[in-house]
Amino acid sequence: QPTPSEAPQFVDRSRNLNRLNPEISVTGDVRLNATSEEPASDNVDVREFEFSFQSALDPYSSTKIFASYEEGAFTVEEAYAYWTGLPASLRIDVGRFRQQVGELNRWHQHALPQSEYPIVLHRFFGEDGLIGDGVALYWMAPVGGGALGAHELWGQATLANNEALFGGGNRVALLGHLNNFWQLSRSTFFQVGGTAIYGENPDSSLKTRVFGVDARISWRPPERALYPNFTLRGEGYRLTQDVAGTSTTHHGAYLSAEYQLSRRLFAGARYDYVESLTVGGEHEWAIVPTPVPRWLLACSNAPTASSFKPCGPSVRTNTSSSNEPIASRCRTRGRPGGAARAARPRRSGSRPGGHVAHDLRRHRARDRGRQGRCRGNRAG
């Protein structure tokens, strides 16, 4: 009679092509407006539809591609691969990505608390924010935790072709960003960071320097799950441009507050301020309310897709919350014991596609049959 430790172990070595499939999601960004001065045909503004493809290539590398359909044309907003597990706990990103400027520049437009980026990001970095083609390094300090907090450092080298900052060009621009995060209590988090950018365009004798600071404090009681919660954030920038020895400096900032009342109800507003880049002594300002309520039109083939943005360091906005292959998650959910129950993802606002539900049922049925065979062999 074999002991439990000597009982035969059954290993499934079958291959499933779903392992090779990326997570695919589609997000629609549509605005409705009502005004007596506009014709009825202009009351619906279809800003964009974004298509997201994310996949883990191996345990240490992943790729992400975000393409958007806007104004009758497709554009690639982000397309990069990144590698983890490198020496000194480094991570490297290669491709096109939204750069690590403050906090909101990393977010895609449909995920913003308000319907538009702050004015300072529009004026200093362009309509779509700062997007670069190049390479990035990320490093988290090995010390910290608890009262010491968590500390992260980014270094990015990209092509200096941003029209707003560098007037086009093909030289290399450098960016550095330091982020510091502390958990003040079980429900309160504080984050502060700084950004520096430098680039040149010799064709127009232009040198550009940007210095920025960002801060955020969030209250999210763990006993209340996703809501209610409160976030206060702000960013400030100083832009200096030297053209043929003549220097001009401009400042801009924003401050926003947002309170989540329920799953779809929010209350808040943002104040924007930026000095004019073309007229001396002039400035722009605006008060932008938070949409109430807020809906996100999205569909995904990933069971864990969610629009929830976690509170903590290195917040990156994604339309999917995991890079793990779909088939791998399906088998995890079918495993016996407490591990399967702990790995079960939370219910999200996006419903998985029908083919994913079919895969889940198929994997569960197969696993139940395998468990029955294992129990029968051990009993003998």
PAFI-422116 format. One record per residue (C-alpha): z, x, y. Coordinates in steps of 0.5 Angstrom, whole numbers, plus 2048, in hexadecimal, padded with zeros to 3 digits. Last residue first. Layout:
N
{c3=Z&c1=X&c2=Y}
...
This chain:
380
{c3=7F7&c1=7F3&c2=803}
{c3=7FA&c1=7F1&c2=80A}
{c3=7F7&c1=7F6&c2=80E}
{c3=7F0&c1=7F5&c2=80B}
{c3=7F1&c1=7ED&c2=80D}
{c3=7F4&c1=7EF&c2=814}
{c3=7EE&c1=7F3&c2=815}
{c3=7E9&c1=7EE&c2=813}
{c3=7EC&c1=7E9&c2=818}
{c3=7EC&c1=7EE&c2=81E}
{c3=7E5&c1=7EF&c2=81C}
{c3=7E3&c1=7E7&c2=81D}
{c3=7E7&c1=7E6&c2=823}
{c3=7E3&c1=7EC&c2=826}
{c3=7DD&c1=7E9&c2=824}
{c3=7DF&c1=7E3&c2=827}
{c3=7E1&c1=7E6&c2=82E}
{c3=7DB&c1=7EA&c2=82F}
{c3=7D7&c1=7E4&c2=82E}
{c3=7DB&c1=7E0&c2=833}
{c3=7DB&c1=7E5&c2=838}
{c3=7D4&c1=7E6&c2=837}
{c3=7D2&c1=7DF&c2=838}
{c3=7D6&c1=7DF&c2=83E}
{c3=7D3&c1=7E5&c2=841}
{c3=7CC&c1=7E2&c2=840}
{c3=7CE&c1=7DC&c2=844}
{c3=7D0&c1=7E0&c2=84A}
{c3=7D7&c1=7E1&c2=84C}
{c3=7DA&c1=7DC&c2=851}
{c3=7DC&c1=7E0&c2=858}
{c3=7E3&c1=7DD&c2=85B}
{c3=7E7&c1=7E2&c2=856}
{c3=7EB&c1=7E0&c2=850}
{c3=7EF&c1=7E7&c2=84F}
{c3=7EC&c1=7EC&c2=84A}
{c3=7EF&c1=7EC&c2=843}
{c3=7F2&c1=7F3&c2=841}
{c3=7F9&c1=7F1&c2=841}
{c3=7F7&c1=7EC&c2=83B}
{c3=7F3&c1=7F1&c2=838}
{c3=7F8&c1=7F6&c2=838}
{c3=7FD&c1=7F1&c2=835}
{c3=7FA&c1=7F0&c2=82E}
{c3=7F3&c1=7EF&c2=82B}
{c3=7ED&c1=7F1&c2=82F}
{c3=7E8&c1=7EC&c2=831}
{c3=7E9&c1=7EE&c2=839}
{c3=7E8&c1=7F5&c2=838}
{c3=7E1&c1=7F3&c2=834}
{c3=7DF&c1=7EF&c2=83A}
{c3=7E1&c1=7F5&c2=83F}
{c3=7DD&c1=7FA&c2=83B}
{c3=7D7&c1=7F5&c2=83B}
{c3=7D7&c1=7F5&c2=842}
{c3=7D7&c1=7FC&c2=844}
{c3=7DD&c1=7FF&c2=848}
{c3=7DB&c1=800&c2=84F}
{c3=7E0&c1=7FA&c2=852}
{c3=7E2&c1=7F6&c2=858}
{c3=7DB&c1=7F4&c2=859}
{c3=7D8&c1=7F2&c2=860}
{c3=7DB&c1=7F8&c2=863}
{c3=7DF&c1=7FA&c2=869}
{c3=7E2&c1=801&c2=869}
{c3=7EA&c1=801&c2=86A}
{c3=7EC&c1=808&c2=869}
{c3=7F3&c1=807&c2=86A}
{c3=7F6&c1=801&c2=869}
{c3=7F6&c1=7F9&c2=86A}
{c3=7F0&c1=7F7&c2=865}
{c3=7EA&c1=7F3&c2=867}
{c3=7E9&c1=7EC&c2=863}
{c3=7E2&c1=7EA&c2=863}
{c3=7E2&c1=7EA&c2=85C}
{c3=7DE&c1=7EC&c2=856}
{c3=7E2&c1=7ED&c2=84F}
{c3=7DD&c1=7E9&c2=84B}
{c3=7D7&c1=7ED&c2=84D}
{c3=7D1&c1=7EA&c2=84D}
{c3=7D1&c1=7E8&c2=854}
{c3=7D0&c1=7E2&c2=859}
{c3=7D2&c1=7E2&c2=860}
{c3=7D2&c1=7DD&c2=866}
{c3=7D9&c1=7DF&c2=86A}
{c3=7DD&c1=7D9&c2=86E}
{c3=7E1&c1=7DA&c2=874}
{c3=7E5&c1=7D4&c2=877}
{c3=7E6&c1=7D6&c2=87C}
{c3=7E2&c1=7DC&c2=87F}
{c3=7E6&c1=7E1&c2=882}
{c3=7E5&c1=7E1&c2=88A}
{c3=7E2&c1=7E6&c2=88E}
{c3=7E4&c1=7E8&c2=895}
{c3=7DF&c1=7EC&c2=899}
{c3=7DF&c1=7F2&c2=89D}
{c3=7D9&c1=7F6&c2=8A0}
{c3=7DA&c1=7FB&c2=8A6}
{c3=7D7&c1=7FE&c2=8AC}
{c3=7D9&c1=804&c2=8B0}
{c3=7D2&c1=808&c2=8AF}
{c3=7CD&c1=804&c2=8AC}
{c3=7C9&c1=806&c2=8A6}
{c3=7CF&c1=807&c2=8A0}
{c3=7D3&c1=802&c2=8A3}
{c3=7DA&c1=802&c2=8A1}
{c3=7DD&c1=7FF&c2=89B}
{c3=7E2&c1=7F9&c2=89A}
{c3=7E3&c1=7F4&c2=894}
{c3=7E9&c1=7EF&c2=893}
{c3=7E9&c1=7EC&c2=88C}
{c3=7EC&c1=7E6&c2=88A}
{c3=7F0&c1=7E2&c2=884}
{c3=7F1&c1=7DC&c2=880}
{c3=7EF&c1=7DC&c2=879}
{c3=7EE&c1=7D6&c2=874}
{c3=7EA&c1=7D7&c2=86D}
{c3=7EF&c1=7D9&c2=868}
{c3=7F5&c1=7D7&c2=86D}
{c3=7F8&c1=7D9&c2=873}
{c3=7F5&c1=7E0&c2=874}
{c3=7F7&c1=7E3&c2=87B}
{c3=7F3&c1=7E8&c2=87F}
{c3=7F4&c1=7EC&c2=885}
{c3=7EF&c1=7F1&c2=888}
{c3=7EE&c1=7F6&c2=88D}
{c3=7E8&c1=7FA&c2=88F}
{c3=7E6&c1=800&c2=893}
{c3=7E1&c1=804&c2=897}
{c3=7E1&c1=80A&c2=89B}
{c3=7DB&c1=80E&c2=89F}
{c3=7DA&c1=815&c2=8A1}
{c3=7D4&c1=818&c2=8A4}
{c3=7D2&c1=81F&c2=8A4}
{c3=7CC&c1=823&c2=8A8}
{c3=7CA&c1=82A&c2=8A5}
{c3=7C3&c1=828&c2=8A2}
{c3=7C6&c1=821&c2=8A0}
{c3=7CD&c1=821&c2=89D}
{c3=7D0&c1=81B&c2=89A}
{c3=7D8&c1=819&c2=899}
{c3=7DA&c1=813&c2=896}
{c3=7E1&c1=811&c2=896}
{c3=7E3&c1=80C&c2=891}
{c3=7E9&c1=807&c2=88F}
{c3=7EA&c1=803&c2=889}
{c3=7EF&c1=7FD&c2=888}
{c3=7F2&c1=7F9&c2=882}
{c3=7F8&c1=7F4&c2=881}
{c3=7F8&c1=7F0&c2=87A}
{c3=7FC&c1=7EA&c2=878}
{c3=7FD&c1=7E7&c2=871}
{c3=7FE&c1=7E0&c2=86E}
{c3=7FA&c1=7E1&c2=869}
{c3=7F8&c1=7E5&c2=863}
{c3=7FE&c1=7E5&c2=85F}
{c3=804&c1=7E2&c2=862}
{c3=809&c1=7E6&c2=85F}
{c3=806&c1=7EC&c2=861}
{c3=807&c1=7EB&c2=868}
{c3=801&c1=7EE&c2=86C}
{c3=802&c1=7F0&c2=873}
{c3=7FD&c1=7F5&c2=876}
{c3=7FD&c1=7FB&c2=87B}
{c3=7F7&c1=7FE&c2=87D}
{c3=7F5&c1=804&c2=881}
{c3=7EF&c1=808&c2=884}
{c3=7ED&c1=80E&c2=888}
{c3=7E7&c1=810&c2=88A}
{c3=7E3&c1=817&c2=88D}
{c3=7DC&c1=817&c2=88E}
{c3=7D8&c1=81D&c2=890}
{c3=7D0&c1=81D&c2=891}
{c3=7CC&c1=823&c2=893}
{c3=7C5&c1=821&c2=896}
{c3=7BF&c1=826&c2=898}
{c3=7BA&c1=821&c2=897}
{c3=7B7&c1=825&c2=891}
{c3=7BD&c1=829&c2=890}
{c3=7C0&c1=822&c2=88D}
{c3=7C8&c1=824&c2=88C}
{c3=7CD&c1=821&c2=888}
{c3=7D5&c1=821&c2=888}
{c3=7DA&c1=81B&c2=885}
{c3=7E1&c1=81B&c2=885}
{c3=7E5&c1=815&c2=882}
{c3=7ED&c1=814&c2=882}
{c3=7F1&c1=810&c2=87D}
{c3=7F7&c1=80B&c2=87D}
{c3=7FA&c1=806&c2=878}
{c3=800&c1=802&c2=877}
{c3=802&c1=7FD&c2=871}
{c3=807&c1=7F8&c2=871}
{c3=809&c1=7F3&c2=86B}
{c3=80D&c1=7F8&c2=866}
{c3=80F&c1=7FC&c2=86C}
{c3=80C&c1=801&c2=871}
{c3=807&c1=803&c2=86C}
{c3=804&c1=809&c2=870}
{c3=7FC&c1=80B&c2=871}
{c3=7F9&c1=811&c2=874}
{c3=7F1&c1=812&c2=875}
{c3=7EE&c1=818&c2=878}
{c3=7E6&c1=818&c2=879}
{c3=7E1&c1=81D&c2=87A}
{c3=7DA&c1=81C&c2=87C}
{c3=7D4&c1=821&c2=87D}
{c3=7CD&c1=820&c2=87F}
{c3=7C7&c1=824&c2=87C}
{c3=7C1&c1=825&c2=880}
{c3=7BB&c1=820&c2=87F}
{c3=7BA&c1=81C&c2=886}
{c3=7BC&c1=815&c2=888}
{c3=7BF&c1=814&c2=88F}
{c3=7C5&c1=817&c2=88D}
{c3=7CA&c1=812&c2=88D}
{c3=7C6&c1=80B&c2=88E}
{c3=7C0&c1=80E&c2=88A}
{c3=7C4&c1=810&c2=884}
{c3=7C0&c1=815&c2=881}
{c3=7C5&c1=81B&c2=880}
{c3=7C4&c1=81C&c2=879}
{c3=7CB&c1=81C&c2=875}
{c3=7D0&c1=820&c2=874}
{c3=7D7&c1=81D&c2=872}
{c3=7DE&c1=81F&c2=872}
{c3=7E4&c1=81A&c2=870}
{c3=7EB&c1=81B&c2=86F}
{c3=7F1&c1=817&c2=86C}
{c3=7F8&c1=817&c2=86D}
{c3=7FD&c1=812&c2=869}
{c3=804&c1=811&c2=86C}
{c3=80A&c1=816&c2=86C}
{c3=80F&c1=810&c2=86C}
{c3=80D&c1=80E&c2=865}
{c3=807&c1=812&c2=863}
{c3=805&c1=819&c2=865}
{c3=802&c1=81F&c2=863}
{c3=7FB&c1=820&c2=85F}
{c3=7F7&c1=81F&c2=866}
{c3=7F1&c1=81A&c2=864}
{c3=7EA&c1=81D&c2=865}
{c3=7E4&c1=81A&c2=866}
{c3=7DD&c1=81E&c2=867}
{c3=7D7&c1=81B&c2=86A}
{c3=7CF&c1=81D&c2=86A}
{c3=7C9&c1=81B&c2=86D}
{c3=7C6&c1=815&c2=870}
{c3=7CA&c1=811&c2=875}
{c3=7CC&c1=80A&c2=878}
{c3=7D0&c1=809&c2=87E}
{c3=7D0&c1=802&c2=880}
{c3=7CA&c1=7FD&c2=87F}
{c3=7C9&c1=7FB&c2=887}
{c3=7CA&c1=802&c2=889}
{c3=7CF&c1=808&c2=889}
{c3=7D2&c1=808&c2=890}
{c3=7D0&c1=801&c2=892}
{c3=7D1&c1=7FD&c2=88C}
{c3=7D7&c1=800&c2=88A}
{c3=7DA&c1=7FF&c2=891}
{c3=7D8&c1=7F8&c2=890}
{c3=7DC&c1=7F6&c2=88A}
{c3=7D8&c1=7F5&c2=884}
{c3=7D6&c1=7ED&c2=884}
{c3=7D8&c1=7E7&c2=880}
{c3=7DF&c1=7E8&c2=880}
{c3=7E4&c1=7EB&c2=87B}
{c3=7DE&c1=7EF&c2=878}
{c3=7DC&c1=7EE&c2=871}
{c3=7D5&c1=7EB&c2=872}
{c3=7D3&c1=7F1&c2=877}
{c3=7D5&c1=7F7&c2=872}
{c3=7DB&c1=7FA&c2=873}
{c3=7DB&c1=802&c2=874}
{c3=7DA&c1=801&c2=87B}
{c3=7E1&c1=7FD&c2=87B}
{c3=7E6&c1=803&c2=87A}
{c3=7E5&c1=809&c2=87E}
{c3=7DF&c1=80C&c2=87D}
{c3=7DE&c1=80E&c2=876}
{c3=7D6&c1=80D&c2=875}
{c3=7D2&c1=808&c2=872}
{c3=7CE&c1=80B&c2=86D}
{c3=7C8&c1=80E&c2=86B}
{c3=7C8&c1=813&c2=865}
{c3=7CD&c1=818&c2=862}
{c3=7D4&c1=817&c2=862}
{c3=7D9&c1=81C&c2=85F}
{c3=7E0&c1=81B&c2=85D}
{c3=7E5&c1=821&c2=85D}
{c3=7EC&c1=821&c2=859}
{c3=7EC&c1=829&c2=85A}
{c3=7E7&c1=829&c2=854}
{c3=7E2&c1=823&c2=853}
{c3=7E5&c1=81D&c2=850}
{c3=7E0&c1=818&c2=854}
{c3=7D9&c1=818&c2=855}
{c3=7D5&c1=813&c2=85A}
{c3=7CE&c1=810&c2=85A}
{c3=7CB&c1=80D&c2=860}
{c3=7C7&c1=808&c2=863}
{c3=7C9&c1=804&c2=869}
{c3=7C6&c1=7FF&c2=86E}
{c3=7BF&c1=800&c2=86B}
{c3=7BA&c1=7FB&c2=86E}
{c3=7B6&c1=7F5&c2=86C}
{c3=7B2&c1=7F1&c2=872}
{c3=7B1&c1=7EA&c2=874}
{c3=7B6&c1=7EA&c2=879}
{c3=7BC&c1=7ED&c2=875}
{c3=7BC&c1=7EE&c2=86D}
{c3=7C1&c1=7F3&c2=86B}
{c3=7C2&c1=7F9&c2=866}
{c3=7C8&c1=7FB&c2=864}
{c3=7C8&c1=801&c2=85E}
{c3=7CE&c1=804&c2=85B}
{c3=7CE&c1=809&c2=856}
{c3=7D4&c1=80C&c2=852}
{c3=7D6&c1=813&c2=84F}
{c3=7DC&c1=815&c2=84B}
{c3=7DD&c1=811&c2=845}
{c3=7D5&c1=810&c2=844}
{c3=7D0&c1=80D&c2=848}
{c3=7D5&c1=807&c2=84B}
{c3=7D0&c1=802&c2=84E}
{c3=7D0&c1=7FE&c2=855}
{c3=7CA&c1=7FA&c2=857}
{c3=7CB&c1=7F6&c2=85D}
{c3=7C6&c1=7F1&c2=860}
{c3=7C7&c1=7EF&c2=868}
{c3=7C4&c1=7E8&c2=86B}
{c3=7C3&c1=7E9&c2=872}
{c3=7C4&c1=7E5&c2=879}
{c3=7C2&c1=7DE&c2=877}
{c3=7C3&c1=7DB&c2=87E}
{c3=7C3&c1=7D3&c2=87E}
{c3=7C3&c1=7D0&c2=884}
{c3=7BD&c1=7D2&c2=886}
{c3=7B8&c1=7CD&c2=883}
{c3=7BD&c1=7C8&c2=887}
{c3=7BA&c1=7CA&c2=88E}
{c3=7BF&c1=7CE&c2=892}
{c3=7C3&c1=7CC&c2=899}
{c3=7C7&c1=7C6&c2=896}
{c3=7CB&c1=7CB&c2=891}
{c3=7CD&c1=7CB&c2=88A}
{c3=7CD&c1=7D1&c2=886}
{c3=7CD&c1=7D3&c2=87F}
{c3=7CD&c1=7DA&c2=87C}
{c3=7CB&c1=7DC&c2=875}
{c3=7CC&c1=7E3&c2=872}
{c3=7CB&c1=7E2&c2=86A}
{c3=7CE&c1=7E7&c2=865}
{c3=7CA&c1=7E9&c2=85E}
{c3=7CD&c1=7ED&c2=859}
{c3=7CB&c1=7F1&c2=853}
{c3=7D0&c1=7F6&c2=84F}
{c3=7CB&c1=7FB&c2=84B}
{c3=7C9&c1=7FA&c2=844}
{c3=7C9&c1=800&c2=840}
{c3=7CF&c1=7FD&c2=83C}
{c3=7CC&c1=7F7&c2=83B}
{c3=7C7&c1=7FA&c2=836}
{c3=7CD&c1=7FA&c2=831}
{c3=7CE&c1=7FF&c2=82C}
{c3=7D1&c1=7FE&c2=825}
{c3=7D7&c1=803&c2=823}
{c3=7DC&c1=7FE&c2=823}
{c3=7E2&c1=802&c2=820}
{c3=7E6&c1=7FF&c2=81A}
{c3=7ED&c1=803&c2=818}
{c3=7EF&c1=803&c2=811}
{c3=7F7&c1=802&c2=810}
{c3=7FA&c1=809&c2=810}
{c3=7FF&c1=808&c2=816}
{c3=801&c1=801&c2=813}
{c3=803&c1=804&c2=80C}
{c3=7FE&c1=804&c2=806}
{c3=800&c1=800&c2=800}
